[in-house]
Amino acid sequence: MRFFSCLMKALRFERPATEFELLETENGSPSGKYAESKGSKSKKTTKTHVYSRLADNVTYINDKFCADINKDLIVRRFKMLGGREGMIVFLSGMARADTINDFVLRPVFRCGRDLPEGGEAAKFLIEKVIDVSEIEAEEGLEKIAYYISEGKTALFLDGMHSAVIADTRGYEKRGVSESENERTVFGPKEAFNENLRTNITLLRRIIKASDFICEFRETKTKNKARAAIAYCAEVANVTVVNEVKRRIAAIETSYALDLGTLEQLMEPNRLMLLPRTLMTERPDKAASHILSGHIAVLLDGSPFAMILPVTLFSLMSSGEDTYMTAPLGTVLRLVRYIGMLISILLPGYFLAAALYHQGVLSSEVLMTIISSRRLVYVSLGSEMIFLLFIFHLIREAGMRVPGSIGQAIGIIGGLILGQAAVTANIVSSVVLILVALTGLGNFCIPNYRLSLTASYIRIGAVIAGWMAGFLGIAAFIVVSVAYVASQKSYGVPYLTPFAPKTHSKRPFVIRGFIKMSNRHEDYTNTMEDKKL
């Protein structure tokens, strides 16, 4: 009995009743001073405009930001030369203290006796006192709270029915660094970072056009994430621009921290395998698409730009194609497309030939396959699927660990684990070589999400070849091409400009010569086409 008592105590079966436990009956309502009664709200939360009394504004700000526990909120109260009371509110770490001291507080202190009463005070402060480039008057308390959370400073004065909002943002951010995921030998090396203003500046440095527009949209999320819609007004299709605005305005969720989350919330068809947008961290790539009539969506806090609409050929393009001459760019592009076809079709083709169509293989190849599989106890199809799974396992493991360790994992998986599997007669050497060649072809796909889509198609081709040989492969190719041709990205067919055939400046597979042309590709129905 003593043994069972000790066991129950070790497994914590006899927990004291005073220990905290979250039950399913908990309704999640806060308690204390922040709790609200059902069906009614306090006067402080229903007030929408700035109070005339400074003390009421102080109470609202303290309640809104939970000032008793949130020590980042700085409420600086002061008296001007004429005895008028005021205060400034900002968040420590989000605003620059030297800007507030030199260009907000000191000028306000000096203008005490000259400051008019009533509603003219805000206008006087904006026009003659505060020395900040971006400044405005705001009457809504909710909007003022949002500006404070952005890093701006709010100035309240006793008897003034509005607050003066000064842009004093100065939080730390990552500098402009080299692109890590889309590296090129030639071309710019800059990449986007997590600051929205910096990303827009990188685009404006490339697109020096008066019709280049960046519209800001505030998402209906808890974190109030700001999105920017960048496009050229004289080129981009107005219908697509309005559709993007409508989808962003329809998002109502708790948070959206990254463009990947925003894209999924904007997409009504959640089961589509093919990516409908292009995620890029290169400003030059985003700028080239914007100048061609595409639309870029940027989100504050995300180091990527989301380009839409896209086609299969735009996902397969790279900066190297344009920065090199036509013959060299053609070689790179052909290698990329051949690698994609090898990655998708080679495993299924080999499986179909080895099981059903041995006549297409020479006797030497057949003898090699038979000798390599002499002691392997699993079927050829199971072996192929198993090795494809191991390849993706090694790839994911190499991506999720630090750089130097990730390279070591690739070496261990490719050499030691592969050789050990062949020696232990778990897999055959021929299939291992084919899977390695398939992996190299998969790495030729420049878009990461498109390479993941190729993995699904590859498994489908393997199953089709395993079940019905070349006939199954042919049927699978027809179904896959029909599926891709039926898909659209924001109204643009996925195989454009070949299906349907539209105007393009140069071929998409074999790169032609870059010629002087003032007309863009018309598969997005740009504004130029309406003028022709």
Residue, then its C-alpha position, 0 to 999 in steps of 0.5 A: m500500500r505504501f508503494f501505491s501511495c508513493l506512486m500516486k504522489a509522484l504522479r500528482f494524483e492527490r493534488p491539493a484543491t487550492e492549486f490553480e486549474l483552468l476548467e472548461t466552465e471558465n468564461g475567460s472574462p477578466s476580473g478586477k478594475y478591467a472587467e466590464s459588465k455584460g450589456s453595458k460599458s463605462k462612460k470612459t470606453t464609450k467616449t469618442h472625442v477628446y475631453s475638455r478637462l485634462a484630468d479626464n484625458v489622463t484617466y482615459i489614457n491610463d485606463k486604455f493602456c493599463a498604466d498601473i502595470n504597463k510601465d512603457l507608457i510615459v505620461r509627462r504632465f507640465k505647466m506652461l509659462g501662462g499656468r496652463e496645464g498640459m501633458i504629452v503621452f508616448l511609449s518608451g522605446m517606440a518614440r525618440a526622446d531627444t526629438i520629443n525634448d528638443f522639438v515638442l516640449r521646449p517650443v511648447f514651454r516657450c509659447g505659454r502666454d501667446l497660446p490662444e484659447g479654445g479650438e485655435a490652440a491646436k492650429f497655433l501649435i501646428e503652424k507656429v510652435i512644434d518643429v516636427s515634419e509630420i504633425e496633425a490634430e486628432e479628436g478621436l480618442e481611439k485614433i489617438a491611442y492607435y497613434i501612440s501605439e505606433g510610436k507617435t507622441a500625443l500632446f493634450l492641453d487643458g481646454m483643448h478639444s483635440a490632441v496634437i499628434a507629432d511623428t516622433r517614431g524612433y524604434e530600433k529596426r534591422g538594417v538593409s542587408e543582403s538577400e539570403n533566400e534569393r541570391t544572384v551573381f549579378g544585380p542588386k544585393e539589397a533585401f526588404n526588412e521588417n520596417l514598412r517605411t524602409n521597404i517602400t523607400l527601397l521601392r521608390r529608389i527604383i521606381k522614380a515615377s509620379d504614378f507610383i502609388c502606395e496606399f495604406r490600409e489598416t487591417k481589422t486585427k488586434n495588432k492593427a497591422r498596416a498593409a501597403i498596396a503598391y502599384c503604378a496607377e497608369v499601368a495596373n488594372v483598376t479592377v484588380v486593385n479594387e479586388v485587393k482592397r476589398r479582400i484586405a478590408a474583409i479580413e477580421t481576425s485576432y492577428a496577422l503577423d506575416l504576409g503568409t497569414l494575410e495571403q491565406l486570409m485573402e484567398p477564398n480557396r484554401l485547398m489550392l496547391l499552386p501558389r497564387t502570389l509571389m513572395t519575394e524579398r528583393p526590391d528589384k524583383a518587386a519593382s519590375h513586376i510593379l512596372s509591368g502592371h502587377i500589384a505588390v502588398l507589403l505588411d508592417g513587420s514582414p520582410f517580404a513583398m507579395i506580388l499578384p497576380v502571378t503565372l507559372f512562368s513568373l514563379m519560375s523566373s529569376g533575376e539572373d535571367t534578365y541580368m545576363t545576356a540572352p544566350l546565357g539567360t536561355v541556358l539558365r532558364l532551360v536548366r531550370y525547367i529541365g530540372m523541374l521536369i526531372s524532379i516531377l517525372l523521373p521517379g514515376y517514369f523509372l518506376a513504370a519502366a522497371l515494373y511494366h515496360q522493361g523493353v525500353l531499358s537496356s539489358e545492362v540497366l536491367m541487370t544493374i537494377i536487379s543486382s542492386r535489389r537482390l537483397v532488398y525486401v521491400s517493393l520498388g514503389s514502397e522503396m521510392i516513396f520511402l526515399l522521397f520522404i527521407f529526402h524531404l526529412i533531411r531538407e526540413a532538418g537542414m533548414r530549421v537548424p543553424g547554418s553550419i549544423g544544417q550543412a552537416i546534417g545534409i552531409i550526414g543524410g546524403l553520405i553516411l545515412g544513404q551508404a548505411a541504408v544501401t549496406a543494410n539492404i534497406v534501399s537499392s543504390v539505383v533508387l538512391i541515385l534517382v532520388a538524389l537526382t530528383g532532389l537536385g532538380n527540385f532545388c532548381i525551382p526558384n520559388y520555395r512554395l512551388s517546389l513544395t507543390a512539385s512534391y505533391i505532383r511527384i508523389g502523384a506521378v509515382i503512384a500513377g506509374w506504380m499502378a498503371g505504368f506509362l499509361g498512368i503517367a500519361a493520364f496523370i500528366v493530362v489531368s495535372v496540366a488540365y488542373v493547372a490550366s484551369q486555375k487563376s491568380y486574381g483573374v489571370p489564367y495560370l499558364t498565361p501567356f500561352a494558354p490563353k495566348t496573349h502579348s508578351k515582350r519576350p518568350f518565357v521559356i527560351r529567353g529572347f533578346i531584350k528590345m526597346s518597348n513601351r508596351h507591357e505584357d497584356y495578360t493583366n489587361t493593363m491600362e495601356d491596352k484600353k488606350l490602344 
